[in-house]
Amino acid sequence: MRVAFYAPLKAPDHPVPSGDRALARLLLAALERAGATRGWEVDVASRFRSFDGAGDADRQARLREIGALIADRLLHRYREAPARRSPDLWFTYHLYHKAPDWIGPVVSERLGIPYLVAEASYAAKQRGGRWSIGHEAAAEAIRHADAILALNRDDVAGLRQVARDRSRIVVLPPFLGPGGGVADESRADRNPVRVDGEESPGPSRRFPPPVTVRAHAALSRTGARAAVSRRFGVPDDEPWLLCVAMMRGGRKLASFEVLADALARPGLAAARWHLVVAGEGPARRDVESAFAGRLPAGRATFTGQVEGEVLAGLYAGADLFVWPGVGEPMGMAMLEAQGHGLPVVSARTRGVPDLVRDEETGVLVPEGDAGAFADAVRALLRAPERRRRMGGAARARVAREHAFERASERIGDLVETFARRRSPVGTGSPDAPAEAARDTARAPAPMRAGGA
């Protein structure tokens, strides 16, 4: 059996790091692991990027034309290739109105193979707007899908508006990479990646090992703090507030501004702490200015992009992970922090409550409320035993509910459920397989397939 994988927003070997690329890599790795244990293969079907960030109707129409041409080319290739080279199932990651899937629905329908999507979203408010072409295409793809994996329960309400059957919506908790980390976003090698059935130059999809809980379990807090202090000049006699995030405009910059505002509040500013910010991006100057304008010099350290043992050292040495999460759809860094035993302070918004359990693995406050955020951070700084208890609960919950191996098994079960029937979408009786898939991939309560 062969699975065709496609990410219309950003291919897994795209040169620009982002959370989308990291999740594309994680899903691809999970599919590959499932295939390796079950005897099937995974190919990246295309690198075509369908993204239109400006709401340009002409560009969307042109992207639609290019997508149709690529679909025709793939169909020709698959039909001319031996049967074993043709996909038995199509798997698309992350489609929405700005990056619809122009390829997968066409190829899957023409070949008569199942079409699965992960992290699709539908926003009714975009109907008739600047992205109307992409919006309708995303809706059609969701309607076409045999199963829709929702990694964020915030998406479920929109999906239920367009899915042909609510039982096709499968809630799958987001997960970390092998051992407990996220895909390494700062390294790439020059090995070939198989795309469209051919070897093409580019970074390997066998990505460098992520920062893992197990690999760095022996890294002591004392040793980690000493190493970080030497490398970055972080004072080791104060509690560390850690933030790991890309520095971009929009909601990322808004989150940094809320964090700077919170840390400057009188009650928190008077406490003992040092902020460590790990990350890089085009908005770095704006991020640094936000803190420089609110905090005295010397209270924050910017490490730039870090990876491997250096990032593991930051997690091991920190006392609290802080991220306001303005408009945060998921927040994989918060999940990784908890996997390393760090409690989190963030916002009660969108997908964050699925990752951070309020008063169990961290504290959630109203989105954008710098005062409430400052109060939560100050309270946890004053309660080291509470932080340790939350950190232990966070590590245990991540291992129990967000492990790579568990997610890979669920995805593998889902793929095989549908791949057993090689027939066009809409024929036969689709509801029974969807129900079976839902049972294999159901998330722990309170998240359930079909809604939450």
N, C-alpha and C positions, 0 to 999 in steps of 0.2 A: 504494500500500500504506500501511496505517496500523498503528502499534504503540501499544497501550495500556500505560502504565507505572503501576506502583503500588508504594508503599512502606508496608507495614502498621505498621512500628514508628514511623516519623517521615517525614512528607511532605517533599519537597525544599524547600517554602516554609514549613515549620514555624518558628514564631518563636524557638524555643530552639536555640542553636548546639550542635552535637555532632559527633563523628566520623561517626555514622550519617547525619546530615543532609548532611555534606560528601560522603560516598560516594554517597548518593542523587543529589546534584547532579552528581557526576562521571559516574555511569552514565547519567543523563539527558542530560548534555552529549555523552557519547560516542555515544549512540543518535541524538541530533539531528544530530551531525556526519556519522555514517554515512548517515542518511536524506537529509541535504542533498546529499551527493555521489552518492546512488543513486536519488533521486527518490521517497522516501517520508517520511511525517510521523509525529510522536510526540505523543501527548496524555497528560497525567496523568489517569488514569481516576477517581481518588477521593483525597480527603484523609483518609478514615476511618482512625482510629488504633485498632488492635486490642489495644493493649498493656495487660496486667494485671500490675502489678509486685508485687502482694501475695499472689498465689496464692489468689484469692477465686473459688470455683466459681460462685457466683451471678453475679458480674460476668462471668466467662468465658461463661456461658450467655447472658447478656444481649448481650454483644458478638457472639456467634454469631447471635442473632436479628437484630441490627442489620445485620450483614454480609449475611445472607440477604435482607433488605429492600433493601439497596443493590444487591445482585446482580440482584434482580428489576427494580429501577428501571432499571439500566443495560441489561439485556436488552431491556426495553420500548423504551427510547430508541434502542438500536442497531437494533432491528427496524423501528422506525418511520422511522428516518433513511434517506437515500439510501445505497446500497451503499458509496459511497466514504467515508462517515462511519463505517462500522462497522469495528472493528479486524480485522486479518488475523492478529494475533499478540498474545498477552498476555505482559508481562514484569514479574515481581515481584521487588523487591529486599528482602532481609533478612527472612526469616520464620523463626521458631523458637517454642518452646513458650510464651513470654511474649507473642509477637506473631505469631500464625498468620495465614495468608491465608484469610479467609472468603469472599472475592469471586472471585479469579482462577480457581480450579478450576471453580467453578460456571459462570461466564461462558464460559470457554474450551470447556468440554464442551458447553454448550448451543448455542454458535455453531459448534462444530466447528472451532476454531482451535487452533494450537499454544500450549502453555503453557511458558514458560521462566522459571526462577528464578535469582537470583544471591545468593550468600552465605546460603544456607539452612543450618540446622544441626539435628542430631538428637542428643539426649542420652538414652541408654537409661535412665540412672539416674532420670530424671524420670517414668518410666512409673508410673502409679498414685499419683503424688504430688499436691501442691496444685495443680499446673498440668495435671492429667490431661486436661482437655477441650482445652486449647490444645496439649498435647503430641501427642495423637492427631490433631488437625487438621493440625499441622505435618507429621506423618508421612504423612498422606493426601496433602497437597499435594506432598510430595517424590516419593511414589509416582506421582502423577498427571503429574509434569513430564516433558516431552519431553527437556529438557536442564537440567542443574543446573550453573551456573557457580560454582566454588569459588575464591574469592579468597584463601582461607587453607587451606593443606594440612592444618592441624590439624582441619578439619571433615570431611575426606574419610573417615576411618574410620567416623564416625557415619553419614554419608550412605550408605556402602556397605551398612549394615545394613538400609536401608529402600528404597533406589532399586530400581526394577524391573529395571534392567539397569545394571551398573557402567559400561558404555560411555557412558551418559548423563551421567556426571560429567565435566565439562570444567574443568581447572585453568587459571585465568586469573590471571596475576600482578597484584596491585594496581597502580594506576597513578596518576600525577599529572595535573593539569589541563593545558590547552594551554600549552606553553612550560615546564612543569616545576614548577608549583605546585599547591596544593590549593585547593578552593573557598573563597572569602573568607567567613569566618563572622561578620563583624562589620558588614557593610553590607547593606542591602536597599533597593530602590526601590519605587515604588508603581505600577509598570506592571502590567497585568493578566496573569494566568497562565491558560492554557486548561485547564480542569478539567471532566471529564465532557462535553466537547464544547461548553461554554458559557464565555463570558468572565465571570470572577468577580474582584472586587477582591482584591488581594493582591500580595505581592512578585513581581517578575518572575523567571522561571526563566532569563532571560538574565543570569546573575549577574555582578557586577563582576569585572574581570580578577584572576586570582590572582597571588600573588607568583611571578614567573617567573625562571628562570635566565637566559634570553636578555635579558629586558627590563632586568635589572640587572647584566649581565655587566661593564659599564664601571665599576661601583661598586667603587672600590679598597678594599682592606682598611684602609689608613691613613685614607682619607676616611670610611669607615663607622665606624671606631672613634671618630674625632673627633666625628662627628655623634651617635652614641649616648652618648658621654661627656657632651656638652653637654646633651643632652635629659634623660638620666636620672641624671647624676652618677656614672657608672660609671668607676672609675679605669682610665686607658688604659695604665698601665705594668705591668699584670699580665695573665697569661693569663685568658681568659674561658671559663668553663664555662656552656654555654647549655642551658636546659630550656624547652621550649614544650609546655604541656599545660593542659587544662581542670582547674579545681579543684573536684572533686566528691568525695563520700565513696567508700567501697568501695575498689576496687583502685587508683583514682587517688590517694586519700589515702595508701594503704599504700605506693605507689611513692614519694611525696614523703617519707614517714617513713624509708624505706630510704635514700633519697638523703641526707637530713639526717644519718642515723646514719653513713653512709659518709664524708661530708665531715668529720665530727667525729672520725674515727679518728686517733690521734696521728700516724702517718706522713704522712697526707694533710693533716691540719690544719696541719702545720708547713710545708707547701709554699706557694709563691706562686700564688694564683689568686683569681678573684672569680666568684661565681655570679650569673648573670642568669636570672631566671625570668619568662617571658612567658606570661600567661594570666590568666583570671578565672573566677569561679564561686562557688557558694554555700558552698564549704568554704574560701574564701580565709583566713578567720581561723584555721582549724585548720592550714592549710598554713604560714602565717607563724609560728604558735606552735611548730610542729614544728622549724623552723629556729632560732627565737629561743631555744628551750630547749637547743639543742646547739651553736650557733655564736656566736662573739663578734659584737657589733654591728659593722656595716659590711662584712661579708663577703658579703652577698647583696643584690641589688637586685631588687625586684618591679616590673615595668613595667606590670602590668595587661594588658588586651587590646590588642594591637597589630595592625597590618595594613599592607599595601602596602609602600611604600619603607622604613617604619620596621622592619617585620619583616625585609625583605631586608637592611637594615643590620645587624641582629643576627646573621643568618646569615653575612654577609660578614665581620663583625668578630670573630666567635667563634673559639676555638681547638679546642673539643671539644664535642660534643653529648652530654649525659648524661641518661639516663632508665632507672631500674631495671626498668620494665615488668612489675610484678607482675600476673600474670594477663592480660597484654596480648595481645588477640587479633590485633592487626595493627600499630598504631602508625604512622599516616600521617605524623606529624610527623618521625619518624625517617627516613622515605623522603624527605621534602622536604629535610631537613637534608643528607642525602647527595647529593641533586640539586644542592645548593649547594656541594658539596665539603667537607662536614664529616664527619670520622670520628665514629663513635658508640660509646658504651659502654652496653650494655644487658644483658638477661637472655636466657639460652638457654631460651626458653619459648614455647609455642604458635606463633603465626605470626611471631615476631620473626626466627628464622633464615632465613625466606624473604626478608626485607628487608635484613638485616645479615649479611654474610658474615664469620664469625669469622676474625680475623687477616688479612683482606683489605680490608674496608671499615670495620672496627671491631673491638671486642673484646666477646665475650659471656661472661657468668659465670653461675653457678648462680642461679636465681631466689631473691630475698630474702636473698642472702648479702652483707651490707653490707661485710664484710671483704674479700671477693674483689673487690667493686665498687671499693672504695677503692684496692686494689692496682693494678687495671687503669687507673684514672684517673691515679694517681701515675706509673705507668710511662710512659704516653703524654705526660704533662706533661714528663717528663724527656727525651723523644725527639721533638723537633720535626720532624726529617726523616721519621721513621716516620709521624707524623701527616699530613704533606704527601703522602706516598706513598699512605696509606690514603684521604685525601680525594680525590686524583686518581682512584683506582680506584673510589671510590664514585660520583663524578660520571659517570664513563664507564659504569658498570654501570646506573645509573638511566636514562641516555639510551638505552642499548641494550635494556634489558629492561622498563622501566616507563614508557615514553613514552605520552602520551595518544593520539597519532596511531596508533601500533601497536595499542593496545588497541581503539580505535574501529574499525579495520579488522577485527580479529578478531571483535568483537561484531557488526559489520555482516554479515560472512560467515555467522556462526552464525544470525542472524535470517533472512537470505535462504534459508539451507539449509532451514529449517523452514517459512517462509512460502510456499514453493513448493507445499507440499501442504496444502490447506485441507480437512482431514478430522478427524473426532473422534479423540481420543487412544485408542490401543489398536486402531485399524483399520489395515489395510495392513501394511507391514513397517517398523517404526520403527527397527530396529537399523542399517540401512544409512545413513539420514540422520544418526543419532547418531554413527556412525563417521566420516562425512564432516565433521560439525561438530567432532568431536574433533581431526581432523587439522588443520583450519584454525585452531583455537584452542589447540593444544598449546603449553604453556610450555616454555622452555628446560630442559634437563636440570639438576638431577635431578628437577624437577617434571614429572609427566606426567598426562594425563587418566586418570581411573580409579583413581588412587592415587599415593602418593609415599612 
